[in-house]
Amino acid sequence: MTFRATILTLYPEMFPGPLGASLSGKALEAGTWEHDVRNIREHGQGAHRAVDDTPAGGGPGMVLRADVLAAAIDAAAPADDPRPRLMMSPRGRPLTQARVRALSAGEGALIVCGRFEGVDERVIAARGLEEVSIGDYVLSGGELAAMVLLDACVRLLPGVMGHEHSGTEESFEAGLLEYPHYTRPQLFEGEPIPEVLMSGHHGKIAEWRRAQAERITRERRPDLVDDATKTASKQNEE
Ligand code: ADE
């Protein structure tokens, strides 16, 4: 099954951008996923194909018109299209690896890239758009955020990553950040590879990696440790 991404943007020339290189680029060439990029301006109004207007109630900037975006969405995806409809926005729920995994297991997504000060609220509700944020900072538009989301999904599609495995041991999959990695040379600027990793004792290595992952997560992302503990104690209650 091909993962289909339909992207609605005012800057179609930005795509595939970095998604045309490396793993995602090869997967695009191989047909593992496809992207259909559409210019919202094709549905703009009048000779100038206007897509935005001044905010009701006043204030700075411009707002993407509901009628224009609705027409662009309707032309890109029929009402019975089963794919989730996302809109990249700093106001959205934060993207997580769990959401990425769920998306990559589906048929794809319709992704609206926001611009201007905002998008008329009525079209968000009327077309069932789910707002998604890639972090607590503001980009100049949703295009880079859409690329981040797609990159995270595409690498999980069957056949895209070299080792089946490399998807399940990495950061966030166990609710923890990843353990540290080492390779040759055995001694680098006086620092040796931790001895346990050279022991060949698989049980001890796994135990050491788990402890390191917990330490790093506690230091850098105490919020993740809290979540993991909550999930574990909930499972114990059941
Ligand atoms: N558009 C602008 N900022 C964004 C963010 N942080 N996440 C998703 N889309 C955005």
Residues whose N, C-alpha, C, O or C-beta is under 5 A from the ligand:
A	BS01	ADE	M88 S89 P90 V132 S133 I134 G135 Y137 V138 L139 S140 G141 G142 A145
